[in-house]
């Protein structure tokens, strides 16, 4: 859960993000009774790059995390997606106790609309390279 903790840590301190969603940043699932806009994130995959010898130290991991913006209007979801991107890209350092080499923007998914809930959403994928 290291990469997920990094994403959560970065999003919750980004003024542009919290101005739009407040504390509504969730792992895996957004409860149906929550107001919008909101953010949901989850890990898609992780690749561990082990050393030849365990005595060489921590392994490097590259995790793909999908962060999705949810909102009641198309312009609002696009604004939130942009604030998410700005909050996460090109970060390095230690976040949530995890030594991060880099956070890179990887993929912008398709514009989505959930007709039954009348919610727009936009998935964004980020690659988080960190030590474990």
PEMONOR-V290088 format. One record per backbone hydrogen bond with DSSP energy under -0.5 kcal/mol. NH is the residue of the N-H (numbers start at 1). CO is the residue of the C=O. If there is no record, write none. Layout:
BEGIN
NH&CO / NH&CO
END
This chain:
BEGIN
5&1 / 6&2 / 7&3 / 8&4 / 9&5 / 10&6 / 11&7 / 12&8 / 13&9 / 13&10 / 14&11 / 15&13 / 17&14 / 18&14 / 19&15 / 20&16 / 20&17 / 21&17 / 22&18 / 24&21 / 25&23 / 26&39 / 28&41 / 29&27 / 31&29 / 34&31 / 37&70 / 38&70 / 39&24 / 40&68 / 41&26 / 42&66 / 44&64 / 45&64 / 47&62 / 49&60 / 50&48 / 56&53 / 57&54 / 60&49 / 61&130 / 62&47 / 63&61 / 63&128 / 64&45 / 65&63 / 65&126 / 66&42 / 67&65 / 67&124 / 68&40 / 69&122 / 70&38 / 71&120 / 77&73 / 78&74 / 79&75 / 80&76 / 81&77 / 82&78 / 83&79 / 84&80 / 85&81 / 86&82 / 87&83 / 88&84 / 88&85 / 89&85 / 90&103 / 91&88 / 91&103 / 93&100 / 95&93 / 95&98 / 98&95 / 100&93 / 100&98 / 101&129 / 102&129 / 103&91 / 104&127 / 106&125 / 107&125 / 109&107 / 109&123 / 112&121 / 114&119 / 115&113 / 118&114 / 119&114 / 120&71 / 121&112 / 122&69 / 123&110 / 124&67 / 125&107 / 126&65 / 127&104 / 128&63 / 128&126 / 129&102 / 129&127 / 130&61 / 130&128 / 131&99 / 132&59
END
